Amino acid sequence: MAPSSVVVTLDRPDNISLIKMNEQNPESARFHEKQKAASPKQFTWVLLLKLQRLLACIPWAATSTWAALGSIKKRVASSDPEDPRYRGRLYMFIKAFLALSLIALVVETFAYFKNWDLSLVNVYHPWEVESLVQWCYMSWMSSRTDYLAPFIAALSRFCVVLFMIQSLDRLVQCLGWFWIKFMKVRPVLERDDCGDVEDDGMSFYPMVLVQIPMCNEKEVYEQSIGAACQLDWPKDRFLVQQARWSFVNKDENLLTRLQNINLCFHFEVEQQVNGHFLNFFGFNGTAGVWRIKALEDSGGWLERTTVEDMDIAVRAHLHGWKFIFLNDVRVLCELPESYEAYKKQQHRWHSGPMQLFRLCLPAILTSKISGWKKANLIFLFFLLRKLVLPFYSFTLFCIILPLTMFIPEAELPAWVICYVPIVMSILNILPAPKSFPFLVPYLLFENTMSVTKFNAMISGLFQLGSAYEWVVTKKTGRASESDLISLAERESKNQGEEKIQRRLSESGLEMLEKLNEHRVPVVRKRNRIYRKELALACLLLTAAARSLLSAHGIHFYYLLFQGMSFLVVGLDLIGEQVS
C-alpha cells in the first residue's frame, strides 16, 4: 500500500488557505471516528465538572446568607429602638404598602410559573377560566388596567414634570457657577459705601455684630470663643458677609464623604450664584458678619421656627438688605459622623423652612421688594428647593417606581430612573471633583434620605410630630488635622509621663485609687435601627423580585441597589459605629 499523501494548495506563497487530507487513508478515518465518539464524552465531562463547581458553591452561598442573616438579627437585637416620634403615620403607610406588595408578589409568582395568559379571556364570562384563582387574577388585571394604571400614570407624569423643573433649576445654577468661575468674578468693596479701610478714622469701618450661637456644645465652645476674642475690628457703617464652611472630618467615613458632596454644591454653587445674581441666600447660622442695623430693622432674632438663621435672612432680604458671599473665605466646621445625628439635623433643616414659609408668605406678598425677588423667594427658594424636591424624590423613586412593577401599564421610562439622575448627580459632584468615585453611592444615598426629608417637610408644613424639636448636631471638637495630630501626641506624652510616675512611686495602687475616685462612668451607646428605612428596603426588594419576573433590566438593578442602600441605612451600618 502506498503511503498516504498530503496535498497542500497555496493561494499565495505566504498564506496557506486550504489543507486537504487523503480520505482514502483508513487510519485517518478511524481517527475521525474516535474524535466524534470522544466529543460527547468530553462534553458530558465538562457539564459534570461545571455542575460539581456549582454544587460546591451552594454550601458557601448558604453559609454566607445564614451569616448575613445572623448579623442582621444580632444588629436588630442589640440596637436601640428609634424614637417613635420620627415614625408616625408615614411608617404605617409604608407597612401597609409593603404588605400589599408581598401579596401581589406571591400571586404574580404563582401566575408566572402557571404560565397564565388571560389576555384573551372575557372578564364577563367567568366560566371560560379554569378556576376561581384565575378569575380573581383576571379581575385584578382588568381593574388595574382600567382604574389604577391611569391614576398612577397621571401621578408619575406630575412628579416627572416637577423632577425636570428642579433639574432645570439645578442646571441653571451650574451654568451661573461656570460663568462666575470662567469670568473670575469676586465681590468688590464699594468705596462710596465703606470708605477707605486703611484710614485711621473709625467712621470708615462698618458696624457689625458677631454672635456665637451655642447650646450645650462643650466640645467646641473653647475654639469658638477663642476665635471671637482674636477679632480686631472697629464698629461703624455696615456690611453683610456669609463665608462658606470647610470640613475637617470629610474623609472620616462614607457618611461624611457623601455629606461633603452635598454641602460643597450648596456653598460653591447655590450660595455663590444666589449671592452674585440676587444678593440673597439662606444664612446658615455660622461664619457670618452682620450689621447691627440690619438685625434691628429686621426685628432681631426670633424663636418662632427651628431655622432662626434662615428666618432673619429672609426678613432682612424683605427689608432691602443685600448679602455678599465670599467663597474664598472658609471657616472650619464639622460634619455629623453618625447617621442618628445626621438624620436629626436633616429633619430640622427640612421641617424649619416649611414652618418659615407658612409664617413669611403674607410678609413676602406685601413687601416692597421687586416682583422678581418675590417670585424667587416663593417659587424657587421655598417651594421648588424646600418642598418640591423632597416630595417628588420620595414619591417618584420610593413609592411610584416600586408600584409600577405591579402595574406595568404605568411603567416609568429608563431616562427618568437612570440617565437624568446620573447627570444631576454629576453636576452635584463637580464642586468636589475628588468625590467622583462616590457617584453611585451618592445617588443611592440621596434617594434614601428622601424619606427623612419628606417626613420632615410634611411635619413642618402641617405642624405635625416633632416639627418644633430643636436638636443640637453632635460634634467632637475637632479643629483641624494638625490639631488632631498634636492632640494625639500630647495625649500619648501625658500617658507616658503617667506611667513613669507610677514606676517611680513606691506603690501604684494609691494613684490608681485616686483615678478611680474621679473617673466618670462611661455610658455605652449602641447603634439604632430605623424601621421606616427597613420597611422601604423590603418594599424595594419585593419590587425588584417582581421586576425580575418581567425581565426588566435597568429597573431591576435600580430597585435592587436602592433596596440594599435602604437596608444598610436602616441597620445603621453607615457612618460612625459604636458599641
C-alpha positions in Angstrom: 0.0 0.0 0.0 1.3 3.4 -1.0 2.0 5.8 1.9 -0.7 8.4 2.4 -0.1 11.7 0.8 -0.9 15.2 1.9 -1.8 17.8 -0.8 -1.3 21.4 0.1 -2.9 24.1 -2.1 -1.4 27.6 -1.7 -3.3 30.6 -2.9 -0.3 32.8 -2.2 3.3 31.9 -1.2 2.9 33.5 2.2 -0.5 32.2 3.1 -1.9 28.6 3.4 -5.6 28.7 2.5 -6.5 25.0 2.4 -5.3 21.7 3.7 -6.6 18.5 2.1 -6.2 15.1 3.6 -6.4 11.9 1.7 -9.7 10.5 2.9 -8.8 7.0 1.5 -6.4 6.6 4.4 -8.1 4.2 6.9 -6.1 5.5 9.8 -7.4 9.0 9.2 -10.9 7.7 9.0 -10.6 5.8 12.3 -9.1 9.0 13.9 -12.1 11.0 12.9 -14.4 8.3 14.2 -12.7 8.3 17.6 -12.8 12.0 17.7 -16.5 12.1 17.0 -17.1 9.4 19.7 -15.0 11.3 22.2 -16.7 14.7 21.7 -20.0 13.7 23.5 -18.0 12.2 26.3 -15.9 15.3 26.7 -19.0 17.5 26.6 -20.6 15.3 29.4 -17.4 15.6 31.5 -17.4 19.4 31.1 -21.0 19.6 32.2 -20.3 17.3 35.2 -17.3 19.5 36.2 -19.4 22.7 36.0 -22.2 21.0 37.9 -19.7 20.0 40.6 -18.4 23.5 40.9 -21.9 24.8 41.1 -22.8 22.4 43.9 -19.7 23.3 45.7 -20.8 27.0 45.7 -24.2 26.2 47.2 -22.9 25.5 50.8 -20.7 28.6 50.6 -23.7 30.7 49.4 -25.9 29.2 52.1 -23.3 29.8 54.8 -22.8 33.4 53.7 -26.5 34.1 53.6 -27.0 32.5 57.0 -24.1 34.5 58.4 -25.5 37.7 56.9 -29.0 37.0 58.4 -27.4 36.2 61.7 -25.5 39.5 61.7 -28.7 41.4 60.8 -30.6 39.6 63.6 -27.8 40.4 66.1 -27.8 44.1 65.0 -31.6 44.3 65.4 -31.5 42.6 68.8 -28.6 44.8 70.1 -29.7 48.1 68.7 -31.7 50.8 70.4 -35.2 51.4 69.0 -35.8 54.5 67.0 -37.6 57.4 68.6 -41.3 56.8 67.8 -41.8 60.5 67.0 -39.8 60.0 63.9 -42.0 57.2 62.5 -45.7 58.3 62.7 -48.3 57.8 60.0 -45.8 57.5 57.2 -44.4 54.4 58.7 -47.9 52.8 58.9 -48.5 53.7 55.3 -45.2 52.1 54.2 -46.0 48.9 56.2 -49.4 48.7 54.6 -47.9 49.2 51.1 -45.3 46.5 51.8 -48.0 44.0 52.9 -49.9 44.6 49.7 -46.8 44.3 47.6 -45.9 40.9 49.2 -49.3 39.6 48.5 -49.1 40.8 44.9 -45.7 39.2 44.5 -47.0 35.8 45.7 -49.9 36.0 43.2 -47.7 37.2 40.3 -45.1 34.5 41.0 -47.8 31.8 41.1 -49.3 33.1 37.8 -45.8 33.2 36.2 -45.0 29.6 36.9 -48.5 28.5 35.9 -48.0 30.4 32.5 -51.4 32.1 32.7 -52.2 34.1 29.6 -55.6 35.6 30.4 -55.4 38.5 27.9 -57.9 36.8 25.6 -60.4 35.8 28.3 -63.6 37.8 28.6 -64.0 39.2 32.2 -67.8 38.9 31.8 -67.6 35.2 31.2 -66.1 33.6 34.3 -66.9 30.1 33.1 -64.1 30.5 30.5 -61.4 30.3 33.2 -60.3 27.1 34.8 -60.5 28.1 38.5 -61.6 30.7 40.9 -58.0 31.8 41.4 -57.6 32.5 37.7 -60.8 34.5 37.7 -59.6 36.6 40.7 -56.3 37.2 38.9 -58.1 38.2 35.7 -60.3 40.6 37.7 -57.2 42.2 39.2 -55.6 42.7 35.8 -58.8 44.3 34.4 -59.2 46.6 37.4 -55.6 47.7 37.4 -55.8 48.5 33.7 -59.0 50.4 33.8 -58.6 52.3 37.1 -55.2 52.1 38.9 -52.9 52.5 35.9 -54.4 55.8 34.7 -54.2 57.3 38.2 -50.6 56.1 38.8 -49.6 57.3 35.3 -51.0 60.7 35.9 -49.3 61.0 39.3 -46.0 59.8 37.8 -46.2 62.4 35.0 -46.8 65.1 37.5 -43.8 64.0 39.6 -41.7 63.8 36.4 -42.6 67.3 35.5 -41.5 68.5 38.9 -38.4 66.5 38.6 -37.5 68.1 35.3 -38.2 71.6 36.6 -36.0 71.0 39.6 -33.3 69.6 37.3 -33.5 72.7 35.0 -33.1 74.9 38.1 -30.0 72.9 39.1 -28.6 73.2 35.5 -29.2 77.0 35.5 -27.4 77.2 38.9 -24.4 75.2 37.5 -24.3 77.4 34.4 -24.2 80.5 36.7 -21.4 78.9 38.7 -19.4 78.1 35.5 -19.8 81.8 34.4 -18.5 83.0 37.8 -15.6 80.6 37.6 -14.8 81.5 34.0 -15.1 85.3 34.5 -13.3 85.0 37.9 -16.0 87.2 39.5 -15.3 88.2 43.1 -17.2 90.6 45.4 -15.7 94.1 45.2 -15.8 96.6 48.1 -17.6 99.8 47.0 -15.6 102.8 48.2 -18.6 105.0 48.2 -20.3 102.8 50.8 -17.5 101.8 53.1 -14.7 104.3 52.6 -11.0 103.5 53.0 -10.5 100.7 55.5 -6.8 101.7 55.8 -7.7 105.1 57.1 -7.3 105.6 60.8 -10.7 107.2 61.1 -13.1 105.0 62.9 -16.0 106.1 60.7 -14.7 104.2 57.7 -15.4 100.7 59.2 -18.8 99.0 59.1 -20.7 98.4 62.4 -21.2 94.7 62.6 -22.4 92.1 65.2 -20.5 88.8 65.7 -22.5 86.2 67.6 -21.6 82.8 68.9 -24.8 80.6 68.9 -24.2 77.7 71.1 -26.3 75.3 73.1 -24.7 72.6 75.2 -21.7 72.4 72.9 -19.0 71.7 75.4 -16.7 70.2 72.7 -16.3 73.4 70.7 -17.0 76.3 72.9 -13.4 77.0 73.7 -12.5 77.1 70.0 -15.4 79.4 69.1 -14.8 81.9 72.0 -11.0 81.9 71.3 -11.7 82.7 67.6 -14.1 85.6 68.5 -11.6 87.0 71.0 -8.9 87.3 68.3 -11.1 89.6 66.1 -9.8 93.2 65.8 -12.5 95.3 64.0 -13.8 98.8 64.9 -17.5 99.5 64.6 -19.1 101.7 62.0 -21.0 101.6 58.8 -22.4 98.2 57.5 -21.5 95.1 55.6 -23.3 91.8 55.5 -20.9 88.9 54.7 -21.8 84.9 55.0 -18.4 82.7 54.5 -18.5 79.0 53.5 -17.8 76.0 55.6 -14.7 73.8 55.3 -14.9 70.4 56.9 -12.1 68.9 59.0 -13.6 65.4 59.0 -14.9 65.0 55.5 -12.8 61.8 55.0 -13.8 60.2 58.3 -16.3 57.7 56.8 -18.6 57.2 53.9 -21.4 59.3 55.6 -19.1 62.3 55.9 -17.9 61.9 52.3 -21.4 62.0 51.0 -22.3 65.0 53.1 -19.3 66.8 51.8 -20.6 66.4 48.2 -23.9 68.0 49.1 -22.6 70.9 51.1 -19.8 71.7 48.7 -22.5 72.1 46.0 -24.6 74.1 48.4 -21.9 76.7 49.2 -19.9 76.6 45.9 -22.9 76.8 43.6 -26.2 77.7 45.3 -24.9 80.2 47.8 -22.4 81.8 45.4 -24.8 82.1 42.5 -27.7 83.4 44.5 -25.3 85.9 46.3 -23.9 87.2 43.0 -27.1 87.4 40.9 -29.7 88.0 43.6 -27.8 89.5 46.6 -29.6 86.9 48.7 -29.1 83.4 50.1 -30.2 81.4 53.1 -28.0 82.3 56.1 -26.6 79.1 57.7 -26.2 80.5 61.2 -22.4 80.5 61.4 -19.5 82.2 59.7 -21.4 85.4 59.1 -20.9 89.1 59.9 -24.0 91.2 60.3 -24.5 94.9 60.6 -26.4 95.7 63.8 -28.8 98.0 62.0 -29.8 95.1 59.6 -30.7 93.0 62.6 -32.7 95.8 64.2 -34.6 96.7 61.0 -35.5 93.0 60.5 -36.9 92.5 64.1 -33.9 90.7 65.6 -33.5 87.0 66.3 -36.8 85.2 66.8 -37.6 81.7 68.1 -40.7 81.0 66.1 -39.0 78.4 63.9 -36.2 75.9 64.2 -34.3 77.7 61.5 -33.9 81.1 63.1 -30.8 81.9 60.9 -32.9 81.5 57.7 -35.7 83.4 59.3 -33.5 86.5 60.0 -32.0 86.3 56.5 -35.5 86.3 54.8 -36.7 89.2 56.9 -33.5 91.2 56.1 -34.0 90.5 52.4 -37.6 91.7 52.6 -36.3 95.0 54.2 -33.9 95.6 51.3 -30.6 94.5 52.8 -28.0 92.9 50.4 -26.0 89.8 51.1 -22.4 89.2 49.9 -21.0 85.7 49.8 -17.2 85.2 50.0 -16.3 81.8 48.5 -12.6 82.1 49.1 -13.1 82.7 52.9 -13.5 79.4 54.7 -14.4 78.5 58.2 -13.6 75.2 59.8 -16.6 73.1 60.7 -17.6 69.5 61.5 -19.9 67.1 59.8 -22.0 64.7 61.9 -20.3 61.3 61.8 -23.2 59.2 62.9 -26.4 58.6 61.0 -28.5 59.4 64.1 -27.0 62.9 64.3 -27.3 63.5 60.6 -30.9 62.3 60.4 -31.9 64.7 63.2 -30.0 67.5 61.5 -31.8 66.9 58.2 -35.1 66.7 59.9 -34.6 70.1 61.4 -33.2 71.6 58.2 -36.3 70.4 56.2 -39.1 71.0 58.7 -37.9 74.5 59.7 -38.2 76.0 56.1 -41.8 74.9 55.9 -42.6 76.5 59.2 -40.9 79.7 58.0 -42.8 79.6 54.7 -46.2 79.5 56.4 -45.2 82.4 58.6 -43.4 84.6 56.0 -45.8 84.2 53.0 -48.0 87.2 53.9 -44.9 89.4 54.6 -43.4 88.3 51.2 -46.6 89.2 49.3 -46.9 92.6 51.0 -43.2 93.6 51.0 -41.8 96.4 48.8 -39.2 94.3 47.0 -39.4 93.7 43.3 -41.8 91.1 41.8 -38.8 89.0 40.6 -37.4 88.8 44.1 -40.9 87.8 45.5 -41.2 85.1 42.8 -37.7 83.8 43.6 -38.5 83.6 47.3 -41.8 81.9 46.9 -41.3 79.6 43.9 -37.6 78.9 43.9 -36.3 79.3 47.4 -39.2 77.8 49.3 -41.5 75.8 47.0 -39.0 74.2 44.5 -36.0 73.6 46.7 -37.6 73.1 50.0 -41.0 71.4 49.2 -40.9 70.0 45.7 -37.5 68.4 45.9 -38.3 66.1 48.9 -41.8 65.5 47.6 -41.0 64.1 44.1 -37.8 62.4 45.3 -39.7 60.3 47.8 -42.9 59.9 45.8 -41.4 59.1 42.5 -38.5 56.8 43.4 -39.7 55.2 46.6 -43.5 54.8 46.0 -44.4 55.1 42.3 -41.4 53.2 40.9 -42.0 50.0 43.0 -45.7 50.3 42.4 -45.2 50.3 38.6 -43.6 46.9 38.9 -47.0 45.5 39.8 -48.8 47.9 37.4 -46.7 47.7 34.3 -49.2 49.8 32.3 -47.8 52.9 34.2 -44.1 51.9 33.9 -41.5 54.7 34.2 -39.1 55.2 31.3 -35.4 54.4 31.8 -34.3 58.0 31.4 -36.3 59.1 34.4 -34.8 56.5 36.8 -31.3 56.4 35.4 -30.0 58.9 32.9 -31.3 62.2 34.2 -30.5 61.3 37.9 -26.9 60.4 36.9 -26.5 63.6 35.0 -27.8 65.6 38.0 -25.5 63.7 40.4 -22.5 64.5 38.2 -23.4 68.2 38.3 -23.7 67.9 42.1 -20.2 66.4 42.4 -18.5 69.0 40.1 -17.6 71.3 43.0 -16.0 68.3 44.8 -14.1 66.5 41.9 -12.3 64.2 44.3 -15.7 62.6 45.2 -16.4 61.2 41.7 -15.7 57.6 42.8 -18.7 58.0 45.1 -21.1 59.0 42.4 -23.4 55.9 42.6 -23.3 55.7 46.4 -24.2 59.4 46.5 -27.2 58.9 44.1 -28.5 56.0 46.2 -27.9 57.7 49.5 -29.8 60.9 48.4 -32.8 58.8 47.4 -32.5 57.0 50.8 -32.6 60.3 52.7 -35.7 61.4 50.8 -37.9 59.6 53.3 -36.5 61.6 56.2 -36.7 64.9 54.2 -40.3 64.2 53.0 -41.4 63.3 56.5 -39.8 66.5 57.9 -41.3 68.6 55.2 -44.8 67.3 55.8 -44.4 67.7 59.6 -43.1 71.3 59.2 -45.8 72.3 56.7 -48.7 71.0 58.8 -47.1 71.3 62.3 -47.1 67.6 63.0 -45.0 65.4 65.2 -41.6 66.7 66.2 -41.7 69.7 63.8 -40.6 72.2 66.6 -37.9 69.9 68.2 -34.5 71.6 68.1 -31.7 69.1 68.5 -28.0 70.3 68.5 -25.9 68.5 66.0 -23.4 66.4 67.8 -19.8 67.5 67.4 -16.4 66.0 68.5 -14.5 69.3 68.9 -12.1 68.8 66.0 -10.4 71.9 64.7 -8.0 70.8 62.0 -5.9 67.8 61.0 -2.8 69.4 62.5 -4.6 70.0 65.8 -5.7 66.4 65.9 -2.1 65.2 65.4 -0.8 67.4 68.1 -3.6 66.4 70.4 -2.8 62.7 69.9 0.9 63.4 70.5 0.1 65.3 73.7 -2.2 62.6 75.0 0.4 59.9 74.3 3.1 62.0 76.0 0.8 62.5 79.1 0.2 58.8 79.2 3.9 58.1 79.1 4.6 60.6 81.9 1.9 59.0 84.0 3.5 55.5 83.5 6.9 56.9 84.6 5.4 58.4 87.7 3.8 55.1 88.5 7.1 53.3 88.2 8.9 55.9 90.4 6.2 55.7 93.2 6.5 53.2 95.9 3.1 51.8 95.1 0.9 52.5 92.1 -2.2 51.5 94.0 -2.6 54.9 95.5 -2.6 56.7 92.2 -5.0 54.1 90.8 -7.4 54.6 93.6 -7.3 58.4 93.1 -8.1 57.9 89.4 -11.0 55.6 90.1 -12.5 58.2 92.5 -12.6 60.9 89.9 -13.4 58.6 86.9 -16.7 59.5 85.3 -18.8 56.4 84.3 -18.9 55.9 80.6 -22.3 55.4 79.1 -22.1 52.7 76.5 -24.1 53.7 73.4 -25.5 51.4 70.7 -26.4 51.8 67.1 -30.0 52.2 66.3 -32.3 50.6 63.8 -34.6 52.7 61.7 -37.9 51.0 60.8 -39.1 53.3 58.0 -35.9 52.6 56.1 -36.1 48.9 56.8 -39.7 48.8 55.6 -38.8 50.6 52.4 -35.8 48.3 51.9 -38.2 45.3 52.0 -40.6 47.1 49.7 -38.0 47.9 47.1 -36.5 44.4 47.2 -40.0 43.0 46.7 -40.5 45.2 43.7 -37.1 44.1 42.4 -38.2 40.4 42.7 -41.3 41.3 40.7 -39.3 43.1 38.0 -37.1 40.0 37.7 -40.2 38.0 36.6 -40.9 40.6 33.9 -37.2 40.6 32.7 -36.8 44.3 33.4 -33.2 45.3 33.1 -32.4 48.7 34.4 -35.5 48.8 36.7 -34.4 45.6 38.4 -30.9 46.7 39.1 -32.0 50.1 40.3 -34.6 48.6 42.7 -32.0 46.0 43.9 -29.3 48.5 44.7 -31.7 51.1 46.1 -33.2 48.5 48.4 -29.8 47.4 49.6 -29.0 51.1 50.3 -32.1 51.4 52.4 -31.2 48.2 54.2 -27.7 49.5 55.0 -29.1 52.8 56.4 -31.9 51.1 58.2 -29.5 48.8 60.1 -27.3 51.9 60.9 -24.3 50.4 59.1 -23.3 53.8 57.6 -21.3 56.4 59.5 -19.9 56.1 63.0 -20.2 52.7 64.6 -20.5 52.4 68.4 -20.6 49.5 70.8 
